[in-house]
Amino acid sequence: MQVIYSQWRCTVCGYVYDEEKEGVKFEDLPDDWVCPVCGAPRSAFELIGKIERKVPSRYTVADKVVEQLVAVGVKYIYGIPGDSNLPLIEAIRKNNAIKFILTRHEETAAFMASAHAKITDELGVCLSIAGPGTTNLITGLMDAATDGAPVLALTGQIAQAYLGSEAFQEIDQIELYRPFTVFSETIAKAPQAIVLTTLAIKNAYWKMGVAHLSTPTDVLAEQAETIETWPPEKRIFRQSLIPDEEQIKKAAELIDKSRRPVILAGWGIRRGSKELLEFAEKISAPIATTSRAKGMINERHDLSLGVLGSLGTKYAKEAVKNADLMIILGSAFRHRNLVPDVPIIQVDINSVRIGRNFPVDIGIVGDAKSVAKLLTEKVSKKEPDKEFFDKINEMRKDYFKEIEEDSKDMSVPISPGFLVQSIKRHAKRDSLICVDVGDHTYWFYKKYVCEGEETLMSSNMASMAFALPASLAAQLDFPDRQIICVTGDGGFAMLMGDFTTAVQNDLPIKVIIFNDNKLKNIRKEQSMYGFPEFATNLTNPNFADFAKSCGGDGYRVEKPEELDSALEKAFSSKKPVIVDVIIDPVKISPK
């Protein structure tokens, strides 16, 4: 940036006023200012020359990128600093409206961004350096991509002058990320900064996936004094599809003809539990949820069937098997074998997902919450089919009896079912439970009854290690809420270093480890395919001692009678806590 300074000379005594030296323009001096040497008035001074100086800009490209993210409401960026992203790190440091969350692994940063996007429906942002930092993000970004979470990944890149020369930490980031991103571009020049940042955000929201910006370090450091950020209210608009009235009318007519309709509620209607229940009650339809949507309605409600699928209840399968109409709200539902040969109404915001896994009779493109409300207005009140509900309620009663038996199972080693019911006894009704992938996933989803609690998982990628980063992001987003991480010893150990991230940021997450010193779900799969058990045994540290060494609290539980006391202490602690529970390594999750 060029700045012009003037010099003025007093015609009485010859004193020279230098604007660069004094730091104030001559014309900005007060009217009563006088020559500091002879006391002559301002009018006695004459202009003798101008000097042009090149001064550093107050703003860099990195500053402007961060400003644009702040403008759209981004509060956290997760990642690890390094040579190729230091201008971005400095821009974040200087901006008081955004906070950088330092993680111990880039995979954690990407999982946190994904979890934040799933929880809030707002953009999650992570960053990395070039080379290994860029590759380390991929697993977490794939979780976001496959679960439809709007995420922006900012990857530092080597200076442009060295691209293509096999420079240190150089990889082709655009080609690497293109297969799983909805937008992947390089900010190659300063004027592109705001345009590409905004386009990345728009694509992440519109296509519900991962956008990527490669950011060469020399471009990030370029001056950007004249670049203006864009107001999001004039540039970024979230889609809201209006469903076709004719399809709504046809759907209502089909519902009115049915006697035993069943609703399958998916992730797409998670914000519409009120509208869902009003619709279900009007047509006397029991509600099953997908595993991702577990907890969106009270699972003790008379119309709740729990989860449908491999993680679900037997009476959900029974209800669907005997239905004469299936209404799928906000889900693509990939389990074709569980979909009955009856008329199907499917509602989804993404038309590609409608009819993708099985044929449907009526497809409605639109927000599932809005569609449920419209259908409630159109359909007639329906009386419940007594025989249909009697069978469901009989199986439901048996299910709750099994849960009661689990809660009293004092066998040693500790039964996973007993641990699930112990967590239930101590969890708050508005808690958010982040669940990892493993045999414990089946135990939790089949045996935990949500009565206000919400759940979060890595659904389509089913990635181990998701739960710890997700709980970190959740606690940042909801500082006053109880956040529980339900994980296995295998998954937790993958990213256990980031328990220190909870300590460093005062995030009082509660980590419950199902510790059986084994990859038990792999053992189960080996048995299913007729293979002998191999490479599933684990050597673990004492996770409770690890928690204490990090600055958190830790409890190790080996006997069932010790569990309630440990959980009570853990859940009342103000610190991050690990409860390391030694469970039965043989007892497999129920079918």
Phi, psi and omega in degrees: 000136180264134177233135181255126177249143178251156174238135182235139181244138176285124182284353180269307185245351178089003179298138180253125176265116183254113183299322181296318181288319185280335178081008179224132177298144182300320182289346179269357178292148179296155183299330183268012178291144180227162179300126182293348181264306185248353179082011179293148181289169179304325183295345181275359182265145178235147178287127180247351179168165178232141180239130179262126181238141173265117182242151179298142177291150174285341185235138174252173175303318179301318178302318184289323177299315180294319177303318181294322178294319177298321181298329180268004173102008179290128181252335183228142169233129185253139177165197182226132181280161177184176187311315188277355176234013184300325175300324176292318179298318179295321178297321177293318180302320184281341185263113185285353184267002182220150183236136177266128178255108180283123178253170179266351178207142181295331177299321176299316181301316180291319176298321179296317178298318179296313181298317178303315181295320179294318185289318190254346188067014179251163185298129171260139185232131175228159179219160180209172170276180175289173174063239186296329177297319179296317181289327181293337179288339198299317183300314178295324179290325176296325176299315178295317183297316185280338178262007175067043181256128180288112184226144174242125176253124176253112182252121174299150181222154177297161180303145186301328182300337184257358180297137179086001183252016183057043181288168180302126179065020179276128168222159178279090185295322183297312179293324180296319186269341188303321184298334185241006180253157177267351180197129181211108183219165177252132171280097187266338180219153183306316182298343180279346192306306184287319181301309184289324177298317180292318178296322178298315180296315181299317180291322178299320179285314185294315184263001177050066181196202186264126171255150186224134173236121173274129189233091177304137188296328179290326178290319178302328183273354181295153178290144182216040184302320187269356182281129180256137174288157183259134176293124185299329181295345179251358185232328187243120183230130180273139183286146174217104185275132177271120182294152180291126184298323182294321178292323176298317180296316180295320179297317180297320179296319180293321178295318181297331180281339185281157176248331184228064178287148174232138178256134169248113183261128181249187182303330183291347179242020184297335179270005185235041182297324179297311180294323179297312182294321178298319178294312182297319181293326181290325182256008180051051181249124174293154185242121168257152176241160169286167180298323180297328184267006179305129179101352182288338170230156179296121185281003170259001175297145184302334182264358183280135176253357187077206184272141174257130179132191183295339177262011191253193185265158178290325183284341171292316177297319181296317181297315180295320180298327183258009179285156173249002175201135177243129180244112183257118184246111174074039178204146172272334177044100187275351184279081183301326183292343180263357180270120184287163178274069180224168176303142182233132170251126180236132181239129178204150178289338182250113184296335180298326184281343180283122180075013182286319186258346179195155180290145178235154181273322178225122177249129181239119178270118180167174177291125186299323179298314180294321180295318178301320179294317179295319180294324178300323180289332187267328188280160176270155177294134184239137175277142181293145175281111189299313182298319180299311183286329179299317180295316179298313184294328177295315178291325179296320179297318178297322180298313181290334175292320177298320179295319178298320178294321177301319184292344181251005184282103183261026181290157179234131000299165185298133177287135176303326179295322177295320179296318179301314181290332176292319176300317180302320182296333187252349181281142175284155185289345177250019182290158174246121186249115178266122189246131180274187185250129180162190178299327180297335179299316179296315178302314184294308186291330179278332191247343182270126180259113180280128178233041184132336177292146174253156179234156179217136183212167167272104192276289187284328175278334183047056185269126171299152178085359182292323194295320181296307177301322180298321180292326176297312179297318181297319181291327174295317182288326182231076186298336183262007185255150176283119180247123183244133176252114178257116188215165174260168180294326179293309181293318182297319184296337181297321182231029187298338177302334182278004166297330176295334176294324175295317180295314183298328183254013178054049180255105187281053179292153178246110183260118178252114183259122171278095189259106177239013180053037187200149167273079192294325180293326176293320177300320179296318180291322176300319179295320180301323183266005177081017178267149174287156178294133182203136174061039178243347182280139183241146171254113187252153168282177170279104186294331178294316177295322176301315180302316180294321180294336178277345183107005176260192175255150180215141179225133176250129185237125180242345181237141183300327182289348179268349192290313182301318180297316180296317180293322178299316178294317182297315186285344177264354181288147176271357182257166167296141186226143168244128171250108185267103187255120180277110185251168181299119181282353184257324186292115183267154180300148182291155178278000000 
